[in-house]
Amino acid sequence: MAVDPGYNLNWLFFKRFARLHGVMYPRLLSLNFGLFLLLVACSGLEQFLAYRTGIIAGQFFKELGDRDLESFKMTAIVNILIVLAISVTLSIRVLITKSLTVAWRRSICKYFHNLYLADFNYYRLNVVDRSLDNPDQRITADVSSLLEAYSSIIYKLIVTPFTVAYYTYDAFTRAGWIGPTGMFLLFLVSTVVNKMLMKPVINTTVNLEKREGDFRFKHIMVRSNAESLAFHGDPHIENKKVNEKLNDVCSTQQHLYYRNFGIDVSVNTFSYLGAIASYLVIAVPIFTGVYDDKTGSELSQAISENAFVCIYLISQLGNLVQITGIVASMAGSTHRVCELREKLEQYKNNRNPPPNQTNDNPNYVVVHGENKKRDYDINEKSDEKKPWQNSGKGVMSPYSAHSKSSSTKNPTDGAMESDDLILLNGFSLEPPSNSSGAFLIRNLDLVINKNRNLLIMGPSSSGKSSLLRALRGLWIPSDGTIQFKRNLHESLFFLPQKPFFTNGTLREQIFYPNLPSYSSLTWDDGDIKRLLQVADLTGLLDRCNGLDFEPSWNWYDVLSPGEAQRLAFVRLFVHQPVLAVLDEATSAISQGVETKLYTECLNMGICLLSVGHRETLKQFHSQVLTLTGLNGGWKLEEIPKNKNMKHLNPTETLEMPLKESLPSKDSLVSNLSNQTVDNDNVSSDNSSLCNDSSTKSLI
């Protein structure tokens, strides 16, 4: 797997790591900064007590050499207290460090959550962009490993510069210039050697994190699709593929250990050389006569204290060497975490400009396309028949999406009437990063009116769901505009084919995306149970032990696809939006239950924008938009009144028996056979396939 050339211990790493501290310490008066100050104070006290502990041996050498019992007793008592103090101080410092790590992680993860779960950035990263692998791993595992490594060295980063300066001066006063010079020379050699060994470790660490993400994702695939996999029978292929991912992880992990072996040998070698070097340094002043005036006990004390000072100096310099090794392991995680941050901040700064609110009409806002004109759009005559705008028997003008009272108005006029919710003007759409240049939808003019339900049909991959993505703001139109009635987003509700369920109680699933305790929706338990009965989900109450008991199981593992879609309709009924956008929302539901759910929507006065394949859906809509899938082709037709229930009295609709609400087999076949299909835009193969499949599903 290729590694980004920037994944090194370079200036980019230090720049990214420094910027990350702005997230770790959001402000001066914060818990994080307070814990940091406590850590600084505790680390300073620990170093003071460590120095006093280090010279204990020299003091005992002198007292024992002088045979001074009283001084020996006093020295023993004081040093016992010092040892107890440093033990407690060390434990407090470790606790503060761990608490600071938790605070860091909370701040960083919340920062990422606010960016990742805003403006559909999670959708762009996982579906549209895909330039970064495993964003979930970067937020969870990579942040955790980065902070664990950083917490293990932060106290050293705090005190090491001061201790190196102090012990350098102390070594100079005891052993002359050769003391600190020898220690620094040893440190310089070890640093050069470790730097040479570090670069491959960083690249291998990045590789390992990527492979770990792929391995985890493979297991998530098995868990999320366990039933589908079980229906296929023997999962030996998945066993093989999972083991392939495991082998990739283990091979890379073993390779990393081989790379770390050289660094470990280097670090351990220079650490032990430091102990010998301290005696070599003190030997120079001893053999040159500097200490000839001292007694035996005083010389023993001087040797012991000098050995401690030099060994501690080399230890502090060795800390810098060890820090470089840990920083090398941090570099990969830092680059991956900060790459995600930079991508999310790029989304935030370069997101599609908000709807233009400078429009003269304060009742609607406009979303503009990217103006990706094609050469064939130039010099088109306004009176020339466009191949994607069919005309003829049974085919309506593209402007007929209005109600009857406004059917003469052209959507290109740009003015919305009081009952209009959404207006598409010259709307064109293509997939993100489209390299073929083909349109999904081209030059669509459409008005969605709250009094007229719209059904969108067409073959697979013709752009039905893509149109809904554009309405939701997930995709940007290639050209044209989308006008929304102002504040429509507060009364707009989407039902995807596979509903989303969070963890929580049944009531929380029903009120989602609102929390019941903070929602302005006022539904008592009796009303909710009635809605569950409409959706044939009364048994779900018993399985969940009521509305307010949080089950221990995963909703996706327990609910069947049909139950999930029916529960989503209950969610729709509770919110009662002005406009509901249903994307194959009844694909896993029987037609009888589908009729009950759509009838409830009509009785609640919810305007419907549906995507579906079943011909029975037409009875609940006033018009049908057919996307042909042929370079953006489309056509818009009125649904005859005798084929839809929109014009029936709501009370009569609610009380209509199930058998009467469904079209008979003979009438359905007759209606299908009488439909006019324009062969200029829809191929006969596609038309027959669609009609045959719809008929068979009802017969």
C-alpha positions in Angstrom: 0.0 0.0 0.0 1.4 3.3 -1.0 2.2 5.8 1.8 1.8 9.5 1.5 5.3 11.0 1.1 4.4 13.6 3.7 4.0 10.9 6.4 7.4 11.6 7.9 8.9 13.3 11.0 9.2 16.6 9.1 8.1 20.2 9.4 4.6 19.3 8.3 4.3 16.9 11.3 5.3 19.6 13.8 3.0 22.2 12.1 0.0 19.8 12.3 0.8 18.7 15.8 1.1 22.3 17.0 -2.2 23.2 15.4 -3.9 20.2 17.1 -3.1 21.8 20.5 -5.6 24.5 19.7 -8.3 21.8 19.9 -6.7 20.0 23.0 -6.7 23.3 24.9 -9.8 25.2 23.6 -9.4 28.1 26.1 -7.3 29.1 29.1 -10.1 28.7 31.6 -10.8 25.1 30.8 -10.4 21.8 32.5 -7.8 20.7 30.1 -5.6 23.7 30.7 -6.1 23.5 34.5 -5.0 19.8 34.4 -1.9 20.8 32.4 -0.9 23.4 35.0 -1.3 20.8 37.7 0.9 18.5 35.7 3.6 21.1 35.3 3.6 21.8 39.1 3.6 18.1 40.0 6.4 17.4 37.5 8.5 20.1 38.9 8.0 18.8 42.5 8.8 15.3 41.3 12.2 16.5 39.8 13.1 18.3 43.0 12.4 15.2 45.1 14.2 13.1 42.5 17.4 15.2 42.9 17.2 14.8 46.7 16.7 11.1 46.3 19.7 10.8 44.0 22.2 12.3 46.5 21.0 10.0 49.3 23.7 7.5 48.6 26.5 10.1 48.8 25.1 11.3 52.1 25.1 7.8 53.5 28.7 7.2 52.2 29.9 10.3 54.2 28.0 9.5 57.4 29.1 5.9 57.4 32.7 6.9 56.5 32.7 9.4 59.4 31.0 6.9 61.7 28.6 9.7 62.8 25.6 7.9 64.3 23.4 10.9 65.1 23.9 12.4 61.6 23.2 9.0 60.1 19.9 8.7 62.0 18.8 12.2 61.0 19.8 11.5 57.3 17.9 8.2 57.4 14.7 9.9 58.7 14.8 12.8 56.3 15.4 10.5 53.3 12.6 8.1 54.3 10.2 11.1 54.2 11.6 12.2 50.8 11.1 8.7 49.4 7.5 8.6 50.7 6.9 12.1 49.2 8.3 11.2 45.8 6.2 8.0 45.7 3.0 9.9 46.3 4.0 12.7 43.9 4.8 10.2 41.2 1.4 8.5 41.6 -0.4 11.9 41.5 1.5 12.9 38.4 0.4 9.6 36.7 -3.2 10.2 37.6 -3.2 13.8 36.4 -1.6 12.6 33.1 -4.3 10.0 32.5 -7.1 12.4 33.4 -5.5 14.9 30.9 -5.5 12.2 28.3 -9.2 11.6 28.8 -9.9 15.3 28.6 -7.9 15.6 25.4 -9.8 12.8 23.8 -13.1 14.3 24.7 -12.2 17.6 23.3 -10.7 16.3 20.0 -13.5 13.8 19.4 -16.2 16.3 20.1 -14.4 18.7 17.7 -14.4 16.1 15.0 -18.0 15.1 15.6 -19.1 18.7 15.2 -17.4 18.8 11.8 -18.0 15.3 10.7 -21.7 15.3 11.5 -22.4 18.8 10.1 -23.5 19.7 6.6 -23.6 16.1 5.4 -19.7 15.9 5.7 -20.0 12.3 6.8 -21.9 11.6 3.5 -19.3 13.4 1.4 -16.4 11.5 3.0 -17.9 8.1 2.9 -19.9 8.2 -0.4 -18.9 11.1 -2.6 -15.3 12.1 -2.0 -13.6 8.9 -0.6 -10.1 10.6 -0.8 -9.4 9.5 2.8 -9.7 6.0 4.0 -11.5 4.9 7.2 -12.6 8.3 8.6 -14.3 6.4 11.5 -10.9 4.8 12.4 -9.2 8.2 12.4 -11.7 9.6 14.8 -11.7 6.6 17.2 -8.6 4.4 17.0 -6.0 6.9 15.6 -7.0 9.7 18.0 -6.7 7.3 20.9 -3.3 5.9 19.9 -2.0 9.4 19.3 -3.0 10.6 22.7 -1.9 7.6 24.5 1.6 8.0 23.0 1.6 11.7 23.7 0.6 11.3 27.3 3.5 9.0 27.9 6.0 11.7 27.0 4.3 15.0 27.9 5.8 15.2 31.4 9.2 14.6 30.0 8.7 17.3 27.4 7.8 19.7 30.3 10.7 19.0 32.6 13.5 17.7 30.4 14.6 21.1 29.0 15.0 22.5 32.6 16.6 19.3 34.0 19.1 19.2 31.1 20.1 22.8 31.7 20.4 22.3 35.5 22.4 19.0 35.4 24.6 20.4 32.7 25.6 23.2 35.0 26.0 20.8 37.9 28.1 18.4 35.9 30.4 21.3 34.8 31.0 22.4 38.4 31.9 18.9 39.5 33.9 17.5 36.6 34.8 20.5 34.5 34.0 21.0 30.8 34.6 17.4 30.0 31.6 16.3 32.0 28.8 17.9 30.0 30.8 17.7 26.8 31.1 14.0 27.0 27.4 13.5 27.8 26.3 15.7 24.9 28.6 14.0 22.5 27.1 10.7 23.4 23.6 12.1 23.0 24.5 13.6 19.6 25.7 10.2 18.2 22.7 8.4 19.5 20.3 11.0 18.0 21.9 10.7 14.5 21.7 6.9 14.6 18.1 6.9 15.8 17.0 9.4 13.2 18.3 7.1 10.5 16.4 4.2 11.9 13.1 6.1 12.4 11.9 7.0 8.9 10.9 3.4 7.9 9.2 3.0 11.2 6.9 6.0 10.5 5.9 4.7 7.1 5.3 1.2 8.4 3.1 2.5 11.2 0.9 4.3 8.7 0.6 1.1 6.7 -0.4 -0.8 9.8 -3.1 1.7 10.8 -4.6 1.5 7.3 -4.5 -2.3 7.3 -6.1 -2.4 10.8 -8.9 -0.2 9.4 -9.5 -2.5 6.5 -9.5 -5.6 8.8 -12.0 -4.0 11.1 -14.2 -2.9 8.2 -14.3 -6.4 6.8 -15.7 -7.7 10.2 -18.2 -4.9 10.2 -19.4 -6.0 6.8 -19.9 -9.5 8.1 -21.8 -8.3 11.2 -24.0 -5.8 9.2 -24.9 -8.3 6.6 -25.0 -11.5 8.7 -28.4 -12.6 7.5 -27.7 -12.0 3.8 -24.5 -14.0 4.2 -26.3 -16.8 6.0 -28.8 -17.1 3.2 -25.9 -17.6 0.7 -24.9 -20.7 2.6 -21.3 -21.7 3.3 -19.3 -18.5 4.0 -15.9 -20.1 3.1 -15.2 -17.2 0.6 -15.7 -14.6 3.4 -13.6 -16.7 5.7 -10.8 -16.6 3.1 -11.1 -12.9 2.5 -11.2 -12.1 6.3 -8.1 -14.2 6.7 -6.4 -12.3 3.9 -7.1 -9.0 5.7 -5.8 -10.6 8.9 -2.6 -11.8 7.1 -2.1 -8.2 5.8 -2.4 -6.9 9.4 -0.1 -9.5 10.9 2.5 -9.2 8.2 2.7 -5.4 8.5 2.7 -5.7 12.3 5.6 -8.1 12.2 7.4 -5.9 9.8 7.0 -3.0 12.2 8.5 -5.0 15.0 11.5 -5.8 12.8 11.8 -2.1 12.1 11.6 -1.2 15.8 14.2 -3.8 16.7 17.0 -1.5 15.4 15.7 1.5 17.4 15.4 -0.6 20.6 19.0 -1.8 20.2 20.2 1.7 19.7 18.2 3.2 22.6 19.3 0.4 25.1 22.9 0.6 24.0 23.3 4.3 24.5 21.4 4.1 27.8 23.9 1.6 29.3 26.8 3.5 27.8 25.7 6.5 29.8 26.3 4.7 33.1 29.9 3.9 32.1 30.4 7.4 30.7 29.6 9.0 34.0 32.6 7.2 35.7 34.9 8.0 32.8 34.0 11.7 33.2 34.7 11.8 37.0 37.9 9.8 36.5 39.5 12.8 34.7 39.4 15.3 37.7 40.3 12.5 40.2 43.4 11.4 38.3 44.5 15.0 37.6 44.5 15.8 41.3 41.4 18.0 41.6 40.1 16.1 44.6 43.5 15.4 46.3 42.4 17.6 49.3 39.4 15.5 50.2 39.2 12.8 52.8 38.2 9.3 51.8 34.5 9.7 52.9 34.3 13.1 51.2 35.8 11.6 48.0 33.3 8.7 48.1 30.4 11.3 48.5 31.8 13.3 45.6 32.1 10.3 43.3 28.6 9.1 44.2 27.0 12.5 43.7 28.9 13.1 40.5 28.0 9.7 39.2 24.3 10.5 39.9 24.5 14.0 38.2 26.2 12.6 35.1 24.0 9.5 34.9 20.9 11.7 35.4 22.1 14.1 32.7 22.6 11.3 30.3 19.2 9.9 31.4 17.5 13.2 30.6 19.3 13.3 27.3 18.2 9.7 26.9 14.7 10.8 27.5 15.0 13.0 24.4 16.2 10.0 22.5 13.2 7.9 23.8 10.9 10.8 23.0 12.1 10.8 19.4 11.2 7.1 19.2 7.7 7.7 20.6 7.2 10.7 18.4 8.1 8.5 15.4 5.2 6.3 16.3 3.0 9.3 16.8 3.8 10.8 13.4 1.7 8.4 11.5 -1.4 8.9 13.7 -0.9 12.6 13.8 -0.8 12.9 10.0 -3.9 10.7 9.6 -5.9 12.6 12.2 -4.8 16.0 10.9 -5.5 15.0 7.3 -9.1 14.4 8.4 -9.3 17.7 10.2 -8.0 19.6 7.2 -10.4 17.8 4.9 -13.4 18.6 7.2 -12.3 22.2 7.6 -12.0 22.4 3.8 -15.6 21.2 3.5 -16.6 23.9 6.1 -14.8 26.7 4.3 -15.6 25.6 0.7 -19.1 24.3 1.2 -21.7 25.1 -1.4 -22.8 28.7 -0.8 -26.0 28.8 1.3 -29.2 29.4 -0.5 -29.4 32.9 -2.0 -31.5 34.9 0.5 -31.2 38.2 -1.4 -34.2 37.3 -3.6 -36.8 40.0 -3.8 -39.5 37.6 -2.7 -39.0 36.9 1.0 -41.1 33.7 0.8 -38.5 31.4 -0.9 -34.8 30.8 -1.2 -32.8 29.6 -4.2 -30.0 27.0 -4.6 -28.0 27.6 -7.8 -26.4 24.9 -9.8 -22.7 24.8 -10.9 -23.5 26.1 -14.4 -21.9 23.1 -16.1 -23.2 23.9 -19.6 -22.6 21.5 -22.4 -21.7 22.4 -26.0 -25.1 21.0 -27.2 -26.9 23.5 -25.0 -25.7 26.4 -27.1 -27.8 27.9 -29.8 -30.8 25.8 -29.0 -34.0 27.3 -30.3 -36.7 28.0 -27.9 -39.4 26.7 -30.3 -37.5 23.6 -31.2 -38.7 20.3 -29.7 -36.1 18.9 -27.3 -35.6 15.1 -27.5 -36.0 14.7 -23.7 -39.3 16.7 -23.6 -41.8 14.4 -25.2 -45.1 15.5 -26.6 -48.0 13.6 -27.9 -51.0 11.6 -26.6 -50.9 11.0 -22.9 -47.8 13.2 -22.3 -48.2 16.4 -20.5 -46.3 19.7 -20.8 -43.4 19.9 -18.3 -45.3 22.8 -16.7 -48.3 20.7 -15.7 -46.9 20.0 -12.2 -49.0 22.9 -11.0 -52.5 22.6 -9.8 -55.2 23.2 -12.3 -55.6 26.8 -11.3 -52.0 27.6 -12.1 -51.3 25.1 -14.9 -50.8 27.9 -17.4 -47.8 29.3 -15.5 -44.4 28.5 -16.8 -41.9 27.4 -14.1 -39.2 29.3 -15.9 -41.0 32.5 -14.8 -39.2 32.0 -11.5 -42.2 33.0 -9.4 -43.8 30.7 -6.8 -47.4 30.7 -5.8 -48.7 30.4 -2.3 -49.2 26.6 -2.5 -45.9 25.9 -4.3 -43.2 24.2 -2.2 -40.3 23.5 -4.6 -39.6 24.8 -8.1 -37.0 23.3 -10.4 -36.0 25.6 -13.2 -33.7 24.3 -16.0 -32.5 21.7 -13.5 -29.8 19.3 -14.7 -28.0 16.7 -12.6 -25.0 14.4 -13.1 -23.1 12.2 -10.6 -20.3 13.7 -8.6 -16.9 13.4 -10.3 -18.7 12.5 -13.5 -16.1 11.6 -16.2 -18.5 10.4 -18.9 -20.3 13.7 -19.3 -23.7 11.9 -19.3 -26.6 13.5 -17.5 -28.9 11.8 -15.1 -31.5 14.5 -15.5 -31.4 17.3 -18.1 -33.3 20.7 -18.2 -36.1 19.6 -15.9 -38.7 22.2 -15.2 -41.0 21.2 -12.3 -43.2 22.7 -9.6 -44.1 20.7 -6.5 -47.4 21.9 -5.1 -48.7 21.0 -1.7 -52.1 20.1 -3.2 -50.7 17.7 -5.8 -48.7 14.5 -4.9 -45.9 13.6 -7.3 -44.7 10.1 -8.1 -41.3 9.5 -9.7 -40.8 6.4 -11.7 -38.2 5.0 -14.1 -35.8 2.1 -14.6 -32.9 1.5 -12.2 -30.0 4.0 -12.3 -32.2 6.6 -14.1 -31.6 9.2 -11.4 -34.7 8.9 -9.2 -32.8 8.8 -5.9 -30.3 11.2 -7.3 -33.0 13.8 -7.7 -33.9 13.4 -4.1 -30.2 13.8 -3.1 -30.2 17.1 -4.9 -33.4 18.2 -3.1 -31.8 17.2 0.2 -28.6 19.1 -0.6 -26.3 16.0 -0.8 -25.6 16.7 -4.5 -25.2 20.1 -6.2 -27.1 20.5 -9.4 -25.1 20.7 -12.6 -27.2 23.6 -13.9 -30.4 25.4 -13.2 -31.9 26.4 -9.9 -34.0 24.9 -7.1 -36.3 27.2 -5.3 -37.6 26.3 -1.9 -40.4 27.9 0.0 -38.6 29.6 2.9 -38.4 27.5 6.1 -39.6 24.4 4.1 -36.7 22.4 5.7 -38.5 22.7 9.0 -41.5 20.9 7.4 -39.7 18.5 5.1 -39.3 14.8 6.0 -37.3 12.2 4.1 -38.0 8.4 4.3 -35.2 6.5 2.7 -35.5 2.9 1.6 -33.4 1.8 4.5 -34.4 3.9 7.6 -31.9 5.0 10.1 -32.3 3.9 13.8 -30.3 5.2 16.7 -29.7 3.5 20.0 -32.5 4.2 22.5 -36.1 3.5 23.4 -39.0 2.9 21.0 -40.3 6.4 21.7 -36.9 7.8 20.7 -37.0 6.0 17.4 -40.5 7.4 16.7 -39.6 11.0 17.6 -36.2 10.8 15.8 -34.5 13.1 14.7 -35.9 14.9 17.8 -35.5 13.9 21.4 -38.8 13.3 23.1 -37.9 15.4 26.1 -36.9 18.4 23.9 -39.4 18.0 21.1 -42.4 20.3 20.6 -44.4 17.4 19.3 -47.3 16.6 21.6 -48.4 13.0 21.2 -49.8 11.0 24.1 -49.2 7.3 24.5 -52.7 6.5 23.2 -52.1 8.4 19.9 -48.7 6.7 19.4 -50.2 3.3 20.0 -52.9 4.1 17.4 -50.3 5.0 14.9 -48.4 1.8 15.6 -51.7 -0.1 15.0 -52.1 1.6 11.6 -48.6 0.4 10.8 -49.3 -3.2 12.1 -46.6 -2.7 14.8 -48.6 -3.2 18.0 -46.5 -6.3 18.7 -43.4 -4.2 18.8 -44.6 -2.6 22.0 -44.4 -6.0 23.8 -41.0 -6.8 22.3 -39.7 -3.4 23.6 -41.4 -3.6 27.0 -43.2 -0.4 26.2 -42.3 3.0 24.7 -39.7 4.0 27.3 -37.6 0.9 27.9 -34.3 0.8 26.1 -33.7 -2.7 24.7 -30.3 -4.2 24.8 -30.4 -5.4 21.2 -29.5 -3.5 18.0 -32.6 -2.3 16.2 -31.1 -3.3 12.8 -30.6 -6.9 14.1 -34.2 -7.3 15.3 -36.4 -5.4 12.9 -37.2 -7.0 9.6 -36.9 -4.7 6.5 -40.7 -4.4 6.4 -40.9 -3.6 10.1 -38.2 -1.0 9.8 -40.1 0.8 6.9 -43.4 0.6 8.8 -41.7 2.1 11.9 -40.4 4.9 9.7 -43.9 5.7 8.6 -45.0 6.0 12.3 -42.1 8.4 12.6 -43.5 10.3 9.6 -47.0 10.4 11.1 -45.7 11.8 14.4 -43.9 14.7 12.7 -46.7 15.4 10.2 -44.5 17.4 7.8 -45.8 19.6 5.0 -43.9 17.6 2.5 -42.8 13.9 2.8 -40.2 12.6 0.4 -40.4 8.8 0.2 -37.6 6.9 -1.6 -38.8 3.3 -2.2 -40.2 3.6 1.4 -42.6 0.7 0.9 -40.4 -1.6 -1.1 -40.4 -4.2 1.7 -44.1 -3.7 2.7 -47.1 -5.6 1.3 -49.5 -3.7 -0.9 -52.3 -3.9 1.6 -50.2 -2.3 4.4 -48.9 0.2 1.8 -52.4 1.3 1.1 -53.2 1.8 4.8 -50.0 3.9 5.3 -50.5 6.1 2.2 -54.2 6.5 3.1 -53.1 7.8 6.6 -50.7 10.3 4.9 -53.6 11.6 2.7 -55.8 12.0 5.8 -53.1 13.9 7.6 -52.8 16.3 4.6 -49.2 15.4 4.0 -48.0 16.3 0.5 -46.2 13.3 -1.0 -43.2 13.1 -3.3 -42.7 9.4 -3.8 -40.1 7.3 -5.7 -41.4 3.8 -6.5 -41.9 1.0 -9.1 -45.4 -0.2 -8.1 -48.2 0.9 -10.4 -50.5 0.8 -7.3 -48.7 3.9 -6.0 -50.4 6.0 -8.7 -53.7 5.9 -6.9 -52.2 8.2 -4.2 -50.7 10.7 -6.6 -51.8 13.4 -9.0 -48.9 13.2 -11.5 -46.0 11.0 -12.4 -42.6 12.0 -13.5 -40.9 9.3 -15.5 -37.1 9.4 -15.8 -36.0 7.5 -18.9 -32.4 7.0 -18.0 -31.4 8.0 -21.6 -29.0 11.0 -21.2 -31.2 12.9 -18.8 -34.6 12.2 -20.5 -37.8 12.7 -18.7 -41.6 13.2 -19.1 -44.4 14.4 -16.9 -47.9 13.0 -17.0 -51.2 13.7 -15.3 -52.7 10.6 -13.5 -56.4 10.4 -14.4 -58.7 11.1 -11.5 -60.3 7.6 -11.6 -56.8 6.2 -11.0 -55.9 8.2 -7.9 -57.4 8.7 -4.4 -56.2 12.3 -4.0 -59.5 13.7 -5.0 -61.6 11.6 -2.6 -63.0 12.8 0.6 -60.4 12.1 3.4 -63.1 10.5 5.6 -64.3 8.2 2.8 -60.7 7.3 2.1 -60.0 6.3 5.6 -63.1 4.2 5.8 -62.7 2.6 2.5 -62.3 -1.2 2.8 -58.9 -2.6 1.9 -60.2 -4.6 -1.1 -61.9 -1.6 -2.6 -58.9 0.7 -2.1 -56.8 -1.7 -4.3 -57.4 -1.8 -8.0 -58.6 -5.1 -9.3 -56.5 -7.3 -11.4 -58.5 -6.7 -14.6 -58.7 -3.0 -14.2 -55.0 -2.8 -13.5 -54.1 -4.8 -16.6 -56.5 -2.7 -18.7 -54.9 0.5 -17.4 -51.4 -0.7 -18.1 -52.3 -1.8 -21.6 -54.0 1.6 -22.4 -50.9 3.6 -21.3 -49.2 5.5 -24.0 -45.4 5.0 -24.1 -43.3 7.3 -26.2 -40.7 5.3 -28.0 -38.6 8.3 -28.7 -37.4 8.5 -25.1 -38.2 5.1 -23.5 -37.1 1.9 -25.3 -39.7 -0.8 -25.8 -37.6 -3.2 -23.9 -37.5 -1.0 -20.8 -41.2 -0.3 -21.0 -42.3 -3.9 -21.3 -39.9 -4.9 -18.6 -41.3 -2.3 -16.2 -45.0 -3.0 -17.0 -44.5 -6.8 -16.8 -42.8 -6.7 -13.5 -45.4 -4.4 -12.0 -48.2 -6.6 -13.3 -46.7 -9.7 -11.9 -46.2 -8.2 -8.5 -49.9 -7.5 -8.3 -51.2 -10.7 -9.9 
